[in-house]
Amino acid sequence: MLLQRIITASILALLVVLAVFQLPSEYFSLVLGLIILVAAWEWSNLAGISSPLKRGLLLLALVLPMLGLHFWTYFLELIAQSFDWPEVRSYSGALEWLVIPPVLFWILAMILIRSRPSEMLKLQLGTRYKALIGWFVLLSAWLFLSRLRAIWGEGMVLYVLLLIWAADIAAYFIGKKYGQTKLAPEISPGKTVAGMYGALIAGVVCAVVLSLFYGYNFMIASDFVLLSVLTVLVSIYGDLFFSLAKRQRGVKDSGSILPGHGGILDRIDSLIAAAPFFYAGIFLMSGLVA
């Protein structure tokens, strides 16, 4: 099983890196959108939506704003270039404020899962509310990963991916070797406090390596360390959030499309939570790293 997971993960990592570096931002956004739609289909099952028609409506509810946001940005860029009117790009920049709701959502989810895991496990939300939550977090992840690629480039997208992958690997191996105390046994018995600390240490290491590579000064490097550690922390609870949904539904995986890994949602659950949080941090630091 471990070998199968490693082979699948290696192939996926290669394909993702190729997509990040080889595809133009528009096509990267399209491919990311397709991945998000598959994840939304899996989420619809976790939300208890059995009707294919209603599942299709959830996908349509994602496709329409994706297209709207994409063409809005493209239209503004076209006007700015055609009429030499760069100020019009500020209307696209207004989208940055949309990062606030998902950041607040994931912070609240982290606090509630940490402080009241049993109550969260027993919480019974209607199918409509679960569908709305899935729509909200998946659309946010798509929007801010797409904007991260379009505005900050391939390197920053690769960094956040490596950050989450390194944290996940460190949490797994350190948790297996040193894990005694469970992090949230009611929700995910396999996660340990030692594994969480291992993931946070991996975040520090990633930030230090990035800072040395780009030659950042101490202040910027310190900001990147803080942002990376907080992003990893949020990603851990993003993983637990989706584990909570799976446990409430009574399933181990969100799907079976990936051998040894389960579904798409099982592979991107941490990234879904991390993406808006990391983007918000980069936006706040933009005056330092620009």
C-alpha positions in Angstrom: 0.0 0.0 0.0 2.8 2.4 0.9 4.6 1.7 -2.4 1.4 2.3 -4.3 0.9 5.6 -2.6 4.5 6.6 -3.4 4.1 5.7 -7.1 0.8 7.5 -7.4 2.1 10.6 -5.5 5.2 10.7 -7.6 3.2 10.7 -10.9 0.8 13.3 -9.6 3.6 15.5 -8.4 5.3 15.4 -11.8 2.1 16.2 -13.6 1.4 19.1 -11.2 4.9 20.6 -11.6 4.6 20.3 -15.4 1.2 22.1 -15.3 2.6 24.9 -13.1 5.6 25.6 -15.3 4.4 24.7 -18.8 0.9 26.0 -19.0 0.0 29.6 -19.5 -1.9 31.1 -16.5 -5.3 30.8 -18.4 -4.8 27.1 -19.1 -3.5 26.5 -15.6 -6.7 28.0 -14.2 -8.7 25.8 -16.5 -6.9 22.6 -15.4 -7.2 23.6 -11.8 -10.9 24.3 -12.4 -11.4 20.7 -13.7 -9.7 19.3 -10.6 -11.9 21.4 -8.4 -15.0 20.2 -10.2 -14.0 16.5 -9.6 -13.5 17.4 -6.0 -16.9 19.1 -5.9 -18.5 15.9 -7.3 -16.9 14.0 -4.4 -17.9 16.6 -1.9 -21.5 16.3 -3.1 -21.4 12.6 -2.0 -20.0 13.6 1.4 -22.8 16.2 1.7 -25.4 13.5 1.2 -26.5 14.6 -2.3 -27.6 11.5 -4.1 -29.4 13.0 -7.1 -27.1 13.3 -10.2 -29.1 16.4 -11.2 -28.5 18.1 -7.9 -24.8 17.2 -8.1 -24.7 18.7 -11.6 -26.3 21.9 -10.3 -23.5 22.1 -7.7 -20.9 21.8 -10.5 -22.8 24.4 -12.5 -22.8 26.8 -9.5 -19.0 26.5 -9.5 -18.5 26.8 -13.3 -20.5 30.0 -13.7 -18.6 32.2 -11.2 -15.3 30.7 -12.4 -16.1 31.8 -15.9 -17.3 35.2 -14.7 -14.2 35.9 -12.6 -11.9 34.7 -15.4 -13.5 36.8 -18.1 -13.9 39.8 -15.9 -10.1 39.8 -15.2 -9.4 39.2 -18.9 -11.7 42.0 -20.0 -10.1 44.5 -17.7 -6.7 43.6 -18.9 -7.8 43.9 -22.5 -9.1 47.4 -21.8 -6.0 48.5 -20.0 -3.8 47.4 -22.9 -6.0 48.6 -25.7 -6.7 52.1 -24.4 -3.5 52.6 -22.4 -5.6 52.9 -19.2 -3.6 50.9 -16.5 -5.9 52.3 -13.7 -8.6 50.0 -14.8 -6.6 47.1 -13.4 -7.6 48.3 -9.9 -11.1 46.8 -10.5 -9.4 43.4 -10.8 -7.4 44.1 -7.7 -10.7 44.5 -5.8 -10.9 40.7 -5.9 -8.2 40.7 -3.3 -10.8 41.5 -0.7 -12.6 38.3 -1.4 -9.9 36.5 0.4 -11.1 37.7 3.8 -14.2 35.4 4.1 -12.3 32.1 3.4 -9.5 33.1 5.7 -12.0 33.8 8.5 -13.8 30.6 7.7 -10.7 28.4 8.1 -9.6 30.2 11.2 -13.0 29.6 12.8 -13.0 25.9 11.6 -9.5 25.4 13.1 -10.6 26.9 16.5 -13.8 24.8 16.6 -12.2 21.5 15.6 -9.4 22.1 18.1 -11.6 23.1 21.0 -14.8 21.2 20.4 -14.0 18.1 18.3 -16.8 15.9 19.8 -19.4 18.7 19.3 -18.3 19.2 15.7 -18.5 15.5 15.0 -22.1 15.5 16.3 -23.1 18.6 14.4 -25.8 17.9 11.9 -26.1 20.3 9.1 -28.6 20.1 6.3 -27.6 19.0 2.8 -28.1 22.5 1.5 -25.7 24.0 4.0 -23.1 21.3 3.4 -23.3 22.0 -0.4 -23.0 25.7 0.2 -19.9 25.2 2.4 -18.3 22.9 -0.3 -19.1 25.5 -3.0 -17.6 28.3 -0.9 -14.3 26.6 0.0 -13.7 25.0 -3.4 -14.4 28.2 -5.3 -12.1 30.1 -2.9 -9.3 27.6 -3.4 -9.6 27.8 -7.2 -9.7 31.6 -7.2 -6.7 32.3 -5.1 -4.5 29.5 -6.5 -5.3 30.9 -10.0 -4.5 34.4 -8.9 -1.3 33.3 -7.2 -0.2 31.8 -10.5 -1.2 34.8 -12.6 0.2 37.5 -10.3 3.1 36.0 -8.5 4.1 33.4 -11.0 5.1 29.7 -11.1 7.7 29.9 -8.3 5.2 31.0 -5.7 2.7 28.3 -6.7 5.4 25.7 -6.6 6.5 26.9 -3.2 3.0 26.5 -1.6 2.7 23.1 -3.1 6.1 22.0 -1.8 5.2 23.5 1.5 2.1 21.4 1.9 3.7 18.2 0.5 6.7 18.6 2.8 4.5 19.2 5.8 2.3 16.1 4.9 5.4 13.9 4.6 7.0 15.1 7.8 3.7 14.7 9.7 3.4 11.1 8.5 6.9 9.9 9.3 7.4 11.8 12.5 3.9 10.9 13.7 4.6 7.2 13.0 7.9 7.3 14.9 7.2 9.6 17.8 3.4 10.0 17.9 1.8 9.1 21.2 -0.7 11.8 21.8 -3.5 12.0 19.3 -4.3 15.4 17.8 -8.1 14.8 17.2 -8.8 11.1 17.9 -12.6 11.5 17.4 -12.1 12.8 13.9 -8.8 11.3 12.6 -7.2 8.7 14.9 -4.1 8.6 12.8 -3.0 12.2 13.3 -0.8 13.0 16.3 0.6 16.0 18.1 4.1 14.9 17.2 3.1 14.7 13.6 1.7 18.3 13.7 5.0 19.6 15.2 6.9 17.7 12.5 4.7 19.5 9.8 5.4 22.9 11.4 9.1 22.2 11.5 9.0 21.3 7.8 7.3 24.7 7.2 10.1 26.5 8.9 12.7 24.5 6.9 10.9 25.3 3.6 10.7 29.0 4.4 14.4 29.2 5.4 15.4 27.4 2.2 13.3 29.8 0.1 14.8 32.8 1.8 18.3 31.6 1.3 17.6 30.8 -2.3 16.3 34.3 -3.0 18.6 36.1 -0.7 15.9 37.7 1.4 16.9 39.9 4.3 16.2 38.8 7.9 12.9 40.7 8.1 11.4 39.2 5.0 12.7 35.8 5.8 11.1 36.1 9.3 7.8 37.0 7.6 8.0 34.0 5.3 8.8 31.7 8.2 5.7 32.9 10.1 3.5 32.8 7.0 4.7 29.3 6.2 4.1 27.9 9.7 0.6 29.4 9.9 -0.2 28.1 6.5 0.8 24.6 7.5 -1.2 24.9 10.7 -4.3 25.9 8.8 -3.7 23.1 6.2 -3.6 20.5 9.0 -7.0 21.6 10.2 -8.3 21.8 6.6 -7.4 18.1 6.4 -9.2 17.5 9.7 -12.3 19.5 8.4 -12.7 17.1 5.4 -11.9 14.1 7.7 -14.8 15.3 9.8 -17.1 15.3 6.8 -16.0 11.8 5.8 -16.5 10.5 9.3 -20.0 12.0 9.5 -20.8 10.4 6.2 -19.3 7.1 7.3 -16.7 6.7 4.6 -12.9 6.4 4.7 -12.1 8.2 1.4 -13.9 10.8 -0.6 -13.5 8.7 -3.7 -11.4 6.0 -5.4 -10.0 7.7 -8.5 -6.4 7.7 -7.2 -4.9 4.2 -6.4 -3.7 4.1 -2.8 -4.9 7.6 -2.1 -8.7 7.6 -2.5 -10.3 10.6 -4.2 -9.1 14.0 -5.5 -10.5 15.6 -2.4 -8.3 13.4 -0.2 -5.2 14.8 -2.0 -6.1 18.5 -2.0 -7.9 18.9 1.3 -5.0 20.6 3.0 -4.3 22.8 -0.1 -7.9 23.9 -0.2 -7.5 25.5 3.2 -4.0 26.7 2.7 -4.5 28.5 -0.6 -6.5 31.5 0.5 -4.6 31.9 3.7 -1.2 31.8 1.9 -2.5 34.2 -0.7 -3.7 36.6 1.9 -0.2 36.5 3.6 1.6 37.1 0.3 -0.8 40.0 -0.5 0.0 41.6 2.9 3.7 41.1 2.3 3.6 42.4 -1.2 5.3 45.6 -0.3 8.3 43.7 1.0 8.7 41.0 -1.6 7.7 42.8 -4.8 
